[in-house]
Amino acid sequence: MTEQQIQKILTFLGFAARSKNLVFGKDMLREYITDPGIAKKIVIIARDTGDRVKRDLKIRCQMNNVKYLELFEKAELSKAIGKESISAVGISDENLVDGILKLLPE
């Protein structure tokens, strides 16, 4: 990914945070991943997230056909959304998910 694409994803995360369209926390993320009512989903996992948490999220995403990205460090991800110690987030606004998916290589 280019630096410009990464910056755009950070911007989308900021929009999602300000519009309260972010999902974070173990239980909320699990519910988000398995919720059939949300058509387009994406989970962004920090690179420095613990192996157990990372493996759990990846398996759940694969089982439910949800795209996930391993991007940023926890500090970068947390700063982008204005929270502390965030390891992973989901975005519940389909337009923002679309914007991020368009940035990804096929």
Secondary structure, DSSP 8 states (H G I E B T S, - for coil): --HHHHHHHHHHHHHHHHTT-EE-SHHHHHHHHH-TT-SS-EEEE-TTS-HHHHHHHHHHHHHTT-EEEE-S-HHHHHHHHT-SS--EEEE--HHHHHHHHHHS--
